[in-house]
Amino acid sequence: MLIAPRPMASLELNDRDLIAVDFHSHTEASHDGRAGFTAERSREWHRSSGFDAVYVTDHQTFDGALEAVKGNPNLAAEGTVLLPGVELRDGDEHLILIGVDPRRMKISSPDWEGAAVAADGGPAPPILLLSLPGDVLRIPSTEIHGPIKLAGIEASDGCPRGLAQAAMQRDSIVAISARLGVALVSGSDNHGWGRAAPAWSVLRIPGWRAMTPAQLDIAIRQTILARGASAVQVIARRTAAPPHNTIQSALGGFSVGLVMARTMSSTDRVSWVAWSWVLCFLSLRRARATRNRRRASANARPRKRSRTPPMDVAAAMSRAS
């Protein structure tokens, strides 16, 4: 059941002016990317999840992004578009940089301030996105007032620590987004290992389907810069709230089960209940068979005779009296 192929959870948008974007993804070009997870496999993964556009943001390299743009459709409506980006560092933080030309930008350092940045020459400048996990409460001034400014913060990130931080600090992240006037975005942070997208970033861009990939990249950044905190709607899969005390930790399994039941269709619920009872029945049956075998084996063993001679109970009682 674990290795059997299965459909991915996918987002469907009925409004043609809405577009689903993943702002943070990786390929095998990243040092921690899964071997064989090429740009085209990433495209298929995102297409199955319902993404229309994806930023390939490998760690300190454009190799995956350069491979990705070769397979792009001529127009955005013709398939999932992969756009160039890169993930850099700012101390202990990880920044997503989008809006640069990977053919002209040379990364001279993994650190943000040491990297040589060249814009794509379009009408929208490059922008920075702060990814999770990270210290969203201490954003350096260079990211806010520098030549290339922070325009978005992840409200959801697909890595385990990112998901945990997003759940624990959701209110703080939303408040900082509003105070700075930057967008809330989401990133799958997929390195080729997972099989489910945690969230989708949805933007309203009229006419995006008729745009080329380069035009779409500019339109996405223009929308974020123009609308700020209201530019993106993050649609996240529902998860159980993180525990804040011992009682909530003890009830964690019940909470997860309740959330799963609430987000399932009727068919899904019937399927899960059926599988649970079948597995329980098979487990009990196997345990019973194991006990019967052990009991039969114990009964079949020859009993050892005691070396102590039998005692004449009557004679012993007579002597005692």
C-alpha positions in Angstrom: 0.0 0.0 0.0 2.9 2.4 0.8 4.6 2.0 -2.6 1.5 1.6 -4.8 0.9 4.4 -7.2 -1.9 6.7 -6.2 -3.3 10.1 -7.3 -2.0 13.3 -5.7 -4.1 15.9 -4.0 -4.7 18.5 -6.7 -6.1 22.1 -6.7 -8.7 23.0 -9.3 -9.4 26.7 -10.0 -12.6 27.5 -11.9 -11.8 31.2 -12.5 -9.6 31.5 -15.6 -7.9 34.6 -14.2 -6.6 32.7 -11.2 -3.2 31.0 -11.3 -1.7 28.6 -8.8 2.0 29.2 -8.1 4.7 27.3 -6.2 7.4 29.8 -5.2 9.9 27.3 -3.7 11.0 24.0 -5.3 14.1 22.1 -6.0 15.6 19.6 -8.5 18.5 17.2 -8.3 20.8 20.2 -8.9 20.4 21.0 -5.2 22.9 19.3 -2.9 20.0 17.7 -1.0 17.8 17.0 -4.0 16.8 13.5 -4.9 19.0 11.9 -7.6 17.0 11.6 -10.8 14.5 14.3 -9.8 15.1 16.4 -13.0 13.3 19.5 -14.0 10.9 17.5 -16.2 10.0 15.2 -13.3 9.4 18.3 -11.2 7.1 19.7 -13.9 5.1 16.5 -13.9 4.9 16.5 -10.0 3.6 20.0 -10.1 1.2 19.4 -12.9 -0.3 16.5 -10.9 -0.7 18.9 -8.0 -2.6 21.5 -10.0 0.2 24.1 -10.2 0.2 26.4 -13.2 3.6 28.0 -12.6 6.6 26.9 -10.5 9.8 28.7 -9.5 12.8 26.4 -9.5 14.9 27.6 -6.7 17.8 25.3 -6.2 20.5 26.0 -3.5 23.1 28.4 -4.9 22.8 27.2 -8.5 20.8 27.9 -11.6 21.5 24.5 -13.2 18.0 23.1 -12.5 16.4 26.4 -13.7 18.3 26.5 -16.9 17.3 22.9 -17.7 13.7 23.8 -16.7 13.2 26.7 -19.1 14.2 24.5 -22.1 11.0 22.4 -21.7 8.6 25.3 -21.1 5.6 25.7 -23.4 5.4 28.7 -25.7 2.3 30.0 -23.8 1.4 29.5 -20.1 -2.0 27.9 -21.0 -0.2 25.0 -22.8 1.3 23.4 -19.7 2.9 23.9 -16.3 5.6 26.7 -16.6 8.9 26.4 -14.7 10.4 29.8 -13.9 14.0 30.6 -12.7 14.9 31.5 -9.2 17.6 30.6 -6.6 17.8 30.0 -2.9 20.5 32.0 -1.1 21.5 32.6 2.5 21.4 35.6 4.8 23.1 34.4 7.9 20.9 31.6 9.2 18.0 32.6 7.0 17.2 31.2 3.6 16.0 33.7 0.9 14.3 33.0 -2.4 15.4 35.3 -5.1 13.2 35.5 -8.2 13.3 37.8 -11.2 16.9 37.4 -12.3 18.3 36.1 -15.6 20.1 32.8 -14.9 22.1 33.2 -18.1 23.7 36.5 -16.9 23.8 36.1 -13.1 26.9 34.6 -11.6 26.5 33.4 -8.0 29.9 34.2 -6.5 28.8 33.3 -2.9 26.0 31.4 -1.2 25.4 34.4 1.0 22.9 36.9 -0.2 25.1 40.0 0.2 28.0 38.3 -1.5 26.1 37.2 -4.6 26.3 39.2 -7.8 22.7 40.0 -8.9 21.6 41.1 -12.3 18.0 41.9 -13.1 16.2 40.5 -16.2 15.7 43.9 -17.6 11.9 43.7 -17.5 9.5 46.3 -16.0 9.5 44.5 -12.6 12.6 44.3 -10.4 13.8 41.1 -8.7 12.2 40.4 -5.4 13.1 38.4 -2.3 10.9 35.9 -0.4 11.7 34.7 3.1 11.4 30.9 3.4 10.7 28.8 6.4 12.1 27.7 8.8 13.5 31.1 9.6 13.4 33.9 12.2 10.5 35.9 10.8 10.6 38.1 14.0 14.1 39.5 13.2 14.1 40.5 9.5 17.4 42.4 8.7 17.0 45.9 7.5 19.0 45.1 4.4 16.2 42.9 3.2 13.6 45.6 3.7 15.4 48.7 2.6 18.1 47.2 0.3 18.2 47.5 -3.5 16.3 44.3 -3.9 13.5 44.2 -1.3 11.7 41.5 0.6 8.2 41.2 -1.0 6.9 38.0 0.5 7.1 35.6 3.5 6.2 32.0 3.4 3.0 31.1 5.3 3.5 27.5 4.5 6.6 25.5 3.6 6.6 21.8 2.8 9.6 20.7 4.8 8.8 19.3 8.3 10.4 22.1 10.3 8.7 24.7 8.0 5.3 23.1 8.5 5.8 23.1 12.3 6.9 26.7 12.4 4.0 27.8 10.2 1.6 26.1 12.5 3.1 27.5 15.7 3.7 31.1 14.5 0.8 31.6 12.0 -0.5 34.7 13.8 2.9 36.3 14.0 3.6 35.6 10.3 0.3 37.1 9.3 0.9 40.2 11.5 4.4 40.8 10.1 3.1 40.5 6.5 0.4 43.1 7.2 2.9 45.4 9.0 5.5 45.3 6.2 3.0 45.2 3.4 4.4 42.1 1.9 2.6 39.1 0.5 2.1 35.7 2.2 3.2 32.9 -0.1 3.7 29.2 0.0 6.3 26.8 -1.2 6.3 23.1 -1.5 10.1 23.0 -0.9 9.9 19.7 -2.8 13.3 18.0 -3.3 11.9 15.0 -5.1 10.9 13.0 -2.0 7.3 13.9 -1.2 4.1 12.9 -2.9 1.8 15.7 -1.7 1.7 19.5 -1.9 0.9 21.2 1.4 -0.4 24.5 -0.1 -0.9 26.6 -3.2 -0.3 30.3 -3.8 -3.2 31.7 -5.8 -2.9 35.0 -7.6 -5.4 36.9 -9.8 -3.6 37.8 -13.1 -6.1 38.5 -15.9 -4.9 37.1 -19.3 -2.0 35.1 -17.9 -2.9 32.1 -20.1 -1.9 34.0 -23.2 1.5 35.1 -21.8 4.9 33.6 -22.5 6.9 32.2 -19.6 9.0 35.4 -19.4 5.9 37.6 -19.5 4.3 35.5 -16.8 7.3 35.9 -14.5 7.1 39.6 -14.8 3.3 39.7 -14.3 3.6 37.6 -11.1 6.2 40.0 -9.6 4.3 43.0 -10.7 1.2 41.7 -9.0 3.1 41.0 -5.7 4.7 44.5 -5.7 1.5 46.3 -6.6 -0.9 44.6 -4.2 1.4 43.7 -1.4 -0.2 41.8 1.5 -3.3 41.2 -0.6 -1.6 39.9 -3.7 -1.7 36.2 -2.8 -4.2 33.8 -1.3 -2.6 30.8 0.3 -4.8 27.7 0.1 -3.4 25.1 2.5 -4.4 21.6 3.2 -6.0 21.4 6.7 -3.8 19.9 9.4 -4.2 19.3 13.1 -3.3 22.2 15.4 0.1 21.8 17.1 -0.1 20.8 20.8 0.6 23.5 23.4 0.3 21.4 26.6 0.4 17.8 27.9 -3.4 17.2 27.4 -3.3 18.3 23.8 -0.2 16.1 23.2 -2.0 13.1 24.6 -5.0 13.8 22.3 -2.8 14.3 19.3 -3.8 11.1 17.6 -7.5 11.8 18.0 -7.0 15.3 16.6 -5.2 14.1 13.5 -7.9 11.4 12.9 -10.7 14.0 13.4 -9.1 16.4 10.9 -8.6 13.6 8.3 -12.2 12.5 8.7 -13.5 16.0 8.3 -11.5 16.6 5.1 -12.4 13.2 3.5 -15.3 12.5 1.2 -17.9 9.9 2.1 -16.1 7.3 -0.1 -12.8 8.1 1.5 -14.3 7.6 5.0 -15.8 4.2 4.1 -12.5 3.1 2.5 -10.5 4.0 5.6 -12.9 2.3 8.0 -13.0 -0.8 5.8 -9.2 -1.0 5.6 -8.8 -0.4 9.3 -11.2 -3.2 10.2 -9.6 -5.6 7.7 -6.1 -4.9 9.0 -7.3 -5.3 12.6 -9.0 -8.6 11.8 -5.9 -9.9 10.0 -3.7 -8.8 12.9 -6.0 -10.5 15.5 -6.2 -13.6 13.4 -2.4 -13.8 13.0 -1.9 -13.3 16.8 -4.4 -16.1 17.6 -2.7 -18.4 15.1 0.7 -17.6 16.7 -0.7 -18.4 20.2 -2.2 -21.7 19.1 1.1 -22.7 17.5 3.1 -22.0 20.6 0.5 -23.8 22.8 0.7 -26.9 20.5 4.4 -26.8 20.5 4.5 -26.6 24.3 2.1 -29.6 24.6 4.1 -31.7 22.2 7.3 -31.4 24.2 8.2 -34.5 26.3 7.9 -33.8 30.0 11.0 -34.5 32.0 10.7 -36.9 34.9 11.4 -35.6 38.3 14.6 -37.0 40.0 13.0 -36.6 43.4 11.6 -40.0 44.6 7.9 -40.1 45.3 7.0 -39.4 48.9 4.7 -41.6 51.0 2.4 -38.9 52.2 0.6 -41.2 54.7 3.9 -42.4 56.3 5.2 -38.9 56.5 2.1 -37.7 58.3 2.3 -40.7 60.7 5.9 -39.9 61.6 5.0 -36.2 62.1 2.2 -37.0 64.5 
